[in-house]
Amino acid sequence: MTDKNKIFKKQPYEKKKRFGLLRPVGQLVPQLTKKIFAKRGLTNAAIITDWPNIIGADLARYSQPDRLIFPKNKRNDAILHIRVEGALATQMQHMEGMVIERINSYFGYKAVAEIRLMQTSLPREKIKIKKILPPITKDDANSLDEKLNNIEDPVMKEILKKLGTAISRRQKGIIDD
């Protein structure tokens, strides 16, 4: 190998251990949340962060783990308190065995022996549902082209055509929000 090849050869990536005064936020989160989760018996935040993966997205949308209470001097057979919204509490009560099995299989040992449900309302993010609008008809497209014939600037003509198409599609697919 020549000296030139040695210089330009890629060196393996070395992970820096120190960031000086600056640290990535993700590195600080476990340290900052440790005391908060410990008060609730949640020494490992994985049950909260991975809740949708543990019990499924449909159930997770209307439920949230609240606290984990272990028997004295034990780290298994805990009671998991779960906040559940509305009528799902009854459904989840019937699914108790399955929920416990999913939690324990996630952790790899019998972490939870029992669940207790608290019926409550949960804060939920508003989910935007994208409306599927019908395509523009040939008559509407021809009408739009006729209206745009007098415009000479091709960029402006294309912008106005997109706007007209969007307006036409929206008028055809009016849905109350």
KABELSUL-V561285 format. One record per backbone hydrogen bond with DSSP energy under -1.0 kcal/mol. CO is the residue of the C=O (numbers start at 1). NH is the residue of the N-H. E is the energy in kcal/mol with one decimal. If there is no record, write none. Layout:
CO:NH:E
CO:NH:E
This chain:
2:6:-1.7
3:7:-1.8
4:8:-1.7
19:22:-1.3
24:27:-1.1
25:28:-1.3
25:29:-1.3
28:32:-2.3
29:33:-2.5
30:34:-1.0
33:37:-2.6
34:38:-2.1
35:39:-1.7
37:42:-2.6
38:41:-1.4
40:68:-2.6
41:43:-1.3
45:48:-1.1
45:49:-2.5
46:50:-2.7
50:54:-2.1
51:55:-2.3
52:56:-1.3
56:60:-2.3
57:61:-1.5
59:62:-1.1
62:85:-2.6
64:83:-3.2
67:81:-3.1
69:79:-2.6
71:74:-1.8
78:113:-2.9
78:114:-1.7
79:69:-2.8
80:116:-2.6
81:66:-3.5
81:67:-1.1
82:118:-2.8
83:64:-2.2
84:120:-3.0
85:88:-1.5
86:89:-1.6
87:91:-1.1
88:92:-3.2
89:93:-1.9
90:94:-1.5
91:95:-1.1
93:96:-1.0
95:99:-2.5
96:100:-2.6
97:101:-2.3
98:102:-2.4
99:103:-2.3
100:104:-2.7
101:105:-2.3
102:106:-1.7
103:107:-2.0
104:108:-2.0
109:111:-2.4
110:77:-2.3
111:78:-2.7
114:80:-2.6
116:82:-2.9
118:84:-3.0
137:141:-2.2
138:142:-2.6
139:143:-2.3
140:144:-2.3
141:145:-2.3
142:146:-2.1
143:147:-1.8
144:148:-1.5
148:151:-1.2
153:157:-2.4
154:158:-2.0
155:159:-2.2
156:160:-2.6
157:161:-2.0
158:162:-2.2
159:163:-2.2
160:164:-2.8
161:165:-2.4
162:166:-2.3
163:167:-2.4
164:168:-2.4
165:169:-2.5
166:170:-2.3
167:171:-2.3
168:172:-1.6
169:173:-1.5
